[in-house]
Amino acid sequence: MIQVQHLTKQYAGRMAVDDVTFEVEPGQIVGFLGPNGAGKSTTMRILSGYMPPTSGRARVNGHDVFHESLAVRRSVGYMPETAPLYTEMRVKEYLRFRAELKGLAGQAMRRRVGEVMDLCSVTDARRRLIGNLSKGYRQRVALADALLHEPPLLILDEPSNGLDPVQIRQVRELLRGLRPKHTILLSTHILPEVESLCDRVVMIHHGRLLADDTPENLARRLRTLTEVHAELRGSGEMTAALEALPGVRKASAEEAGDGWQRLVLRVEPRQDVREAVMALASERGWQVRELHRRLPGLEEVFVELASAESPGVF
């Protein structure tokens, strides 16, 4: 669906996107991560046909973004971080206007406008002026606009920006439901959203590609220590015995009530000591109420990768 090869974009001597290469397969939801100024929005604008690259190539749905810009725009539903909505128009009026610009007409246009209003939960605001809507409602109107022409690719720049927790959950469920028909490239700062929603993660920093993999694989290959959490009850000194296990660097404990202790084991990278903990508990006669491993989250992944790229920045 997306093929990016050695893509660069330069502004007045500053390299916003620097030799980036990645691919997105049809039907995937891909998280596009990086700090402000990393080049995410620039890359998205290039892929949407809104600006040309300085060099390199990018294809969307088989179309070259430079030579076939109109075909690319027909294949893409693009939602920028701050959508340029017409605030003097009413929601339904605006969506009908946008649908006509995208080639819809008559009964098909009216049906599709109704569908996207229902999908994005703005039907109740269809007669309200956009200028009087909250930021969350405006985001949902912008998402409805991106969906109008049923594009095979959705490029969404911070779609949850300004939404409350209930609305964020609704947007996540909506995006999951779109997966069979739409490929989604999603830029967001809400990292738990990426971990729960995305098949793959593409990370960039200072315009350069840092990583392209699944969230699970990124976490496994880090040098960062992982954690094993346990709740145990029994006699004897637990922390010292657990710290003696191979791969355990440190164990800490706190009381969890009724004789139970809540323990956190800091474990060497790519080590899994849960079987050893169970064997030790069985040997010592400890009761086990909980035992699970916590891999590093995407925030820890990104900080480590970015620190390796630019020592001293973080």
C-alpha positions in Angstrom: 0.0 0.0 0.0 2.9 2.4 0.8 6.4 2.1 -0.5 8.9 4.7 0.6 12.5 4.6 -0.8 15.3 6.9 0.3 12.8 9.8 0.9 14.3 13.2 1.7 12.8 16.6 2.2 14.9 19.7 2.7 13.8 23.2 3.9 16.3 26.1 3.5 19.3 24.0 4.3 17.5 22.0 7.1 16.9 18.3 6.4 13.4 17.5 7.7 13.3 14.0 6.3 16.6 12.2 5.7 16.9 9.1 3.6 13.8 7.3 5.0 12.8 3.9 3.7 9.8 1.7 4.8 6.8 -0.2 3.5 3.2 -0.6 4.8 1.2 -3.7 3.7 -2.5 -3.5 2.9 -4.7 -3.9 5.9 -2.1 -3.0 8.5 -2.4 -0.3 11.2 1.1 1.2 11.5 2.1 3.7 14.2 4.3 6.5 13.1 6.2 7.8 16.1 8.7 10.5 16.9 9.1 13.8 18.9 7.9 17.1 17.6 10.1 18.2 14.6 11.1 14.6 13.8 9.7 14.8 10.3 6.4 12.8 10.8 4.0 15.5 9.5 6.3 16.3 6.6 6.4 12.6 5.6 2.6 12.4 5.9 2.1 15.4 3.7 4.4 13.9 1.0 2.5 10.6 1.1 -0.8 12.5 0.8 0.3 14.4 -2.3 0.3 17.8 -0.6 4.0 18.5 -1.1 6.8 16.9 -3.3 9.9 15.3 -1.8 13.3 16.8 -2.5 14.6 13.3 -3.5 13.7 9.7 -3.2 10.5 7.9 -4.2 7.2 7.2 -2.6 4.2 5.2 -4.0 0.7 5.0 -2.5 -1.7 2.3 -3.8 0.6 1.8 -6.8 0.8 5.5 -7.7 3.8 7.7 -7.6 3.2 10.7 -5.3 5.1 13.1 -7.6 3.9 12.0 -11.1 0.4 10.8 -10.1 -0.5 13.2 -7.4 -4.3 13.2 -8.2 -4.5 9.4 -8.2 -2.7 9.4 -4.8 -5.2 11.9 -3.4 -8.1 9.8 -4.5 -6.5 6.8 -2.7 -5.9 8.7 0.6 -8.0 10.0 3.4 -5.8 12.6 5.1 -6.6 14.0 8.5 -4.0 16.7 9.6 -3.4 17.4 13.3 -5.3 20.7 13.0 -7.9 20.2 10.4 -8.8 23.3 8.3 -12.6 23.1 8.8 -15.0 25.8 7.6 -16.3 27.1 11.0 -19.2 29.0 9.5 -20.8 25.9 8.1 -22.9 23.3 9.8 -21.6 19.8 10.2 -23.9 18.1 7.7 -23.6 21.0 5.3 -19.8 20.8 5.5 -19.7 17.1 4.9 -22.0 17.3 1.9 -19.8 20.0 0.5 -16.7 18.0 1.0 -18.4 14.9 -0.5 -19.2 16.8 -3.6 -15.6 17.9 -3.9 -14.6 14.3 -3.7 -16.9 13.3 -6.6 -20.0 12.0 -4.7 -23.4 13.1 -5.8 -27.1 12.4 -5.3 -28.4 9.6 -3.2 -24.9 8.0 -2.9 -23.6 11.2 -1.4 -26.4 11.6 1.1 -26.1 8.0 2.2 -22.4 8.2 2.6 -22.6 11.5 4.6 -25.1 9.7 7.0 -22.8 6.7 7.3 -19.7 8.7 8.3 -21.6 10.9 10.7 -22.8 7.7 12.5 -19.4 6.1 12.4 -17.7 9.2 13.9 -20.6 9.9 16.4 -21.4 13.4 15.1 -25.0 12.8 14.0 -26.3 14.5 17.1 -24.3 17.7 16.1 -25.2 17.6 12.4 -27.1 20.9 12.5 -24.6 22.8 14.7 -22.1 25.3 13.4 -18.6 23.9 13.3 -17.3 27.0 15.0 -19.4 26.3 18.0 -18.2 22.7 18.5 -15.6 21.6 21.0 -12.2 20.5 19.8 -13.1 16.9 20.3 -16.2 17.2 18.0 -14.1 19.1 15.4 -11.6 16.2 15.4 -14.4 13.7 14.8 -15.8 15.9 11.9 -12.3 15.9 10.4 -12.2 12.1 10.6 -15.6 11.8 9.0 -14.3 14.0 6.2 -11.3 11.7 5.7 -13.6 8.7 5.4 -16.1 10.2 3.0 -14.7 8.7 -0.3 -13.9 5.3 1.3 -10.1 5.6 0.6 -8.0 2.4 0.8 -5.4 4.4 2.9 -6.0 6.6 5.9 -3.2 8.9 7.0 -4.2 10.3 10.5 -2.0 12.9 12.3 -2.9 12.8 16.0 -6.6 11.7 15.5 -7.1 11.6 19.3 -5.9 15.1 19.9 -8.4 17.0 22.1 -10.6 14.0 22.8 -11.7 12.8 26.3 -10.9 9.2 27.5 -14.3 7.9 26.4 -14.0 9.5 22.9 -10.4 8.1 22.6 -11.7 4.6 23.2 -14.5 5.2 20.6 -11.9 6.3 18.1 -9.7 3.2 18.8 -12.7 0.9 18.3 -13.6 2.8 15.1 -10.1 2.3 13.7 -10.1 -1.4 14.6 -13.3 -1.7 12.7 -11.9 0.0 9.6 -8.9 -2.5 9.3 -10.5 -4.9 6.8 -11.1 -2.2 4.2 -8.5 0.4 5.1 -4.8 0.6 5.7 -4.0 3.1 8.4 -0.8 5.1 9.0 -1.3 6.7 12.5 0.8 9.4 14.1 0.1 9.8 17.8 1.8 10.8 21.1 -0.5 8.4 23.1 1.9 5.4 23.2 -0.6 3.0 24.9 -2.8 3.6 21.9 -0.1 2.4 19.6 0.7 -0.6 21.7 -3.0 -1.7 21.8 -3.9 -0.8 18.2 -0.9 -1.0 15.8 0.5 -4.0 14.0 3.9 -2.3 13.4 5.7 0.8 14.6 7.9 3.1 12.5 10.0 5.5 14.6 11.9 8.5 13.3 14.1 11.0 15.0 15.8 14.1 13.4 14.3 13.0 10.1 16.0 9.6 10.1 14.5 6.1 10.6 15.2 4.7 14.0 13.2 1.5 13.9 10.6 -0.4 11.9 9.2 -3.5 13.7 6.3 -4.8 15.8 6.0 -3.3 19.3 6.8 -6.7 20.8 10.0 -7.2 18.8 11.2 -3.7 19.6 10.8 -4.4 23.3 12.6 -7.7 23.1 15.7 -6.5 21.4 16.3 -3.6 23.9 19.2 -3.5 26.3 16.7 -2.0 28.9 16.0 -4.3 31.9 12.6 -6.0 31.9 10.6 -6.6 35.1 8.9 -9.6 36.6 6.1 -8.9 39.0 5.0 -11.5 41.6 2.8 -11.8 44.7 4.1 -14.4 47.1 3.4 -15.6 50.7 5.7 -17.7 52.8 8.4 -17.8 55.4 12.0 -16.7 55.0 13.8 -13.9 53.3 12.3 -13.7 49.8 14.2 -10.8 48.2 17.7 -12.2 48.9 16.7 -15.7 47.6 15.2 -14.2 44.4 18.2 -11.9 43.8 20.4 -15.1 43.9 18.6 -16.4 40.8 20.6 -16.1 37.5 19.5 -13.1 35.5 17.9 -11.2 38.4 19.7 -7.9 39.1 17.6 -6.6 41.9 14.4 -7.6 43.9 12.2 -5.2 45.9 9.2 -6.0 48.0 6.3 -4.4 49.8 3.5 -5.7 52.0 0.3 -6.5 50.2 -1.7 -7.5 53.3 -2.6 -10.8 54.9 1.0 -12.0 54.8 1.4 -11.5 51.0 4.4 -9.6 49.6 4.3 -7.8 46.3 7.7 -8.2 44.6 9.3 -6.5 41.5 12.3 -8.2 40.0 14.6 -6.2 37.7 15.8 -8.8 35.1 18.6 -8.7 32.6 17.5 -7.9 29.0 16.0 -10.8 27.0 15.9 -13.0 30.2 12.7 -14.7 31.4 13.0 -15.9 35.0 9.4 -16.9 35.7 10.0 -20.6 35.6 13.0 -20.2 38.0 10.8 -18.2 40.3 8.1 -20.9 40.3 10.7 -23.6 40.9 12.1 -21.6 43.9 8.6 -21.0 45.3 7.8 -24.7 45.1 11.1 -25.6 46.8 10.6 -23.1 49.6 6.9 -23.8 50.0 5.8 -20.2 49.0 2.3 -19.6 47.8 2.1 -17.8 44.4 -0.9 -15.5 43.7 0.6 -13.5 40.7 3.5 -13.9 38.4 4.0 -12.0 35.1 6.6 -10.3 33.0 6.5 -6.6 31.9 8.4 -5.8 28.8 9.6 -2.2 28.2 6.9 0.0 26.8 7.2 2.1 23.6 8.3 5.1 25.6 11.3 3.3 27.0 12.0 1.8 23.5 12.0 5.2 21.9 14.1 6.9 24.6 16.8 4.2 24.3 16.9 4.2 20.5 17.0 8.0 20.4 19.7 8.2 23.0 21.8 5.8 21.0 21.3 8.0 17.9 22.0 11.3 19.7 24.0 10.7 22.9 23.2 13.3 25.6 19.9 14.4 24.1 17.8 12.6 26.6 
